[in-house]
Amino acid sequence: MIAERISEITTALPQGVALVAVSKFHPVGRLREAYEAGQRIFAESRPQELAAKVPQLPDDISWHFIGHLQTNKLKLVLPYVSLVQSVDSVHLLEAIDRWGAQNGRVIDVLLEVHIASDATKQGFSPEEIMAITAAEGRGRGREATANDGSRPQTEAEYGHVRLRGLMGMATLTEDETVIERDFQRIQDLFEAVKAAHPDWRWFDQLSIGMSGDWPIALRHGATMVRIGTDIFGPREY
Ligand SMILES: *Cc1c(COP(=O)(O)O)cnc(C)c1O
């Protein structure tokens, strides 16, 4: 069943769009089933749960973190993940940067955009995203340019964080025109950041689309879709 769902979804995804299997609240046996079906990217939203699952599964999995991350939980998350998709405050960005400096790592992150009409969602406004990326660009401008396009590590605003793109959610609604509008706004913002920083070749990831709305996200430039329920069924605990 899990294998069939993964195969159906990956068949529907265009080349270059990654399937992120959202495995939060599901027991490791189900993740193993997905792994055996070929799935290699999994996302979790709670630090303890992530840290408990990682050692029980093969080490060629790429783990992403997609939940609200408190700065006192970084050590449960950052050693294990290849991408933090849910950076939702400058405070968190700075803490991740410090952790990266202390541990000799550059952490790939997405900035979480708040665009949906729901009052509860986390994330930055489009204006904040433009301001943060502009500040990062000024930091980078002080550096000698590496001509291979690799990220110089020293003097950027956040020398141990690499901004890989944006993550966002549409309003939770059945109304497709509202979902279209939300994804369009996130895509426009993504394009605006790229246009402002044409040398950021690493800023190339747009994570939009969940179980209810991923086919719509594909029409708005998604490079990753984050799918839980459509793969694993309802969450178990
Ligand atoms: C839980 C979650 C998902 C997956 O939701 P489904 O509706 O089960 O596909 C995607 N993104 C984030 C940020 C989540 O927290």
PDBQT file of the ligand as one rigid body, heavy atoms in Angstrom, charges set to zero:
ROOT
HETATM    1  C1  LIG A 301       2.526  17.451   8.533  1.00  0.00    +0.000 C 
HETATM    2  C2  LIG A 301       3.123  18.350   7.522  1.00  0.00    +0.000 A 
HETATM    3  C3  LIG A 301       3.051  18.049   6.145  1.00  0.00    +0.000 A 
HETATM    4  C4  LIG A 301       2.346  16.834   5.584  1.00  0.00    +0.000 C 
HETATM    5  O1  LIG A 301       0.984  16.950   5.691  1.00  0.00    +0.000 OA
HETATM    6  P1  LIG A 301       0.008  15.890   4.968  1.00  0.00    +0.000 P 
HETATM    7  O2  LIG A 301      -1.253  16.640   4.834  1.00  0.00    +0.000 OA
HETATM    8  O3  LIG A 301      -0.096  14.706   5.863  1.00  0.00    +0.000 OA
HETATM    9  O4  LIG A 301       0.614  15.544   3.658  1.00  0.00    +0.000 OA
HETATM   10  C5  LIG A 301       3.695  18.911   5.261  1.00  0.00    +0.000 A 
HETATM   11  N1  LIG A 301       4.346  19.999   5.692  1.00  0.00    +0.000 NA
HETATM   12  C6  LIG A 301       4.420  20.340   6.989  1.00  0.00    +0.000 A 
HETATM   13  C7  LIG A 301       5.147  21.559   7.374  1.00  0.00    +0.000 C 
HETATM   14  C8  LIG A 301       3.807  19.528   7.940  1.00  0.00    +0.000 A 
HETATM   15  O5  LIG A 301       3.882  19.878   9.239  1.00  0.00    +0.000 OA
ENDROOT
TORSDOF 0
